[in-house]
């Protein structure tokens, strides 16, 4: 899923280097949606949850399935290739 979100190059760099990343860089590559000050983070998190909760349930399920499907397909293909005789 990480590769799907931030791309191959950024994901590989994160996995192999394991270094901390500035919040501005995390936002730039799509790892975080936004950066807010510490005193506003809780209020913004509640707002975000309320926005997500207001989505039609089917839309949320479809978004989740779309995100997971690519990972599921890669896993299934890898499993199949490793277990073919």
N, C-alpha and C positions, 0 to 999 in steps of 0.2 A: 504494500500500500504506500509505503514511503516513496518509492520510485514513481508511483502514479501521481502523487501530490507534488513532489518537488523536482522530479525529473531524474534521469539516470546519473548525470554528472554530480549533482548535489547530493543525491542519496549515497552514491559510492564514496564520495568525500566524507560524508558524515559517518558512514559505517566504518571506514578504515582509519580515519584520523581520530574520531571520537572526541573532538575538541568542543568547547563551549562556543556558542554563536551569539553575536550581538542581536538584540531584538529587532533592530532595523533590517538586518540581513535575513533573519527568519521570516519577517514580513515580506521582504523582497522576493524570496523564493517560494512563498505561499505556504510556509509551515504554520504561520499564525495569521489570523484574519486581520487583526489590528493590534496596535500597541497603545496602551493607556497608562496613565500614571497610577501609582499604587493606591492612592486615595480614591480613585474612580473605578478600580478593577472589579470590585464586588457588584457595584450598581450596574456596570456594563455587562457583566456576566448574567445577571438576572434579566436584563433587557434582552440579551441574546437568547436565553432560554425561553422567554416569553414569545419572541419572534418565531422560534422553531416550533413551539407548542401551538401557535396559531396556524401553522401550515395544515392543510388537509392531510389526514393520516396516510392516505394512499400516496400522496406526493412525497412525504417523508420516507415511506417504505420503498418507493421507487428510487429515490436518491441513494438510499443505503444499498439497495440491491445493485444499482449501477456501480457503486464504488467497490463492492465486494466481488462482483462478477468477474472482473479482470483477474483478481487474485485467485479466485476459485478455478478459473480456466487454466491459469498457469500451473496451479497445484495439480489439477487433474491430468494435464499433459505430462508433467514431470513424473507423477506416480505411474502413469500408464507406461511411459518409456522405461522406467526402472524395473517394472514388473512384467515386461513382455518376455516370453521365452521362445 
